[in-house]
């Protein structure tokens, strides 16, 4: 039968194999639907956190004894259904001892921190340290830091510092992202991501201790007008932390002095008396407009 050929309605029904009664059927609203609809909306206004089953049992307590399928239909028609929040499953992590590396660039640690500007707008900081001498390698301040931004920051670090063999992280969404995992596992880098157990920040103790010092010295001590202001304070503080602040776990030496005294230089950055540090990278200094001033508490 051509699609342009005129046929009767009954012939069309026989052709497409459905009954005329089904085609002409119009559902009729059952008695009591409006009452249940209003009751559901009323409960949702008073208890916005309740889901369907809470409302269903409340209606039964109020004397509305209807089938749960009928109530659920009215619940969806009123668009009261709530989206179920699901978290991404994290693979089982193995507890590993927190050991101090024997040389630089063996093991880094990185983590995020949160704070807010003077106006109340939140921001995040992405912190990276070398576990060997607790040296601050990077503090990036931004409104939002995705896994792609994490990769960009690591690329910049590796350009002047060299790549680490391992990086210890928690199970944040930026760190468990497939993009970061694939970037680290690339044959050119072959960096191992070491994940701590869920809810065990003490297993990443080096960066957690660093975060505490950064919060006390900077985040809790100053008010920031904008992100650039916070970044400048962070950069100045890194210089003081790496070069002037004695570290108890490093024989009361600053991280840079401990690195130059005890660090075994290796790789393409091997030199006679120095190792690439945050302050020695001139390109990074120009990009971030660093001012080598000590930030007093």
Buried (B, 14 or more C-beta within 10 A) or exposed (E): EEEEEEEEEEEEBEEEEEEEEEEEEEEEEEEEBEEBBEBBBEBBEEEEEBEBEEBBEBBEEEEBEBEBEEBBEBBEEBEBEEEEEEEEEEEEBEEEEBEEBEBBBBBBBBBBBEBEBEEEEEBBBBBBBBBBBBBBBBBBBBEEBBBEBBBEBBEBBBEBBBBBEBBBBBBEEBBBBEEBEEBBEEEEBEBEBBBBBEEEEEBBBBBBBBBEBBBEBBBEEBEBEEBEBBBBBBBBBBBBBBBEBEBEEBEEBBBBBBBBEBBEBEEEBEEEEBBBBBBEBEEBBEEBEBEEEEBEE
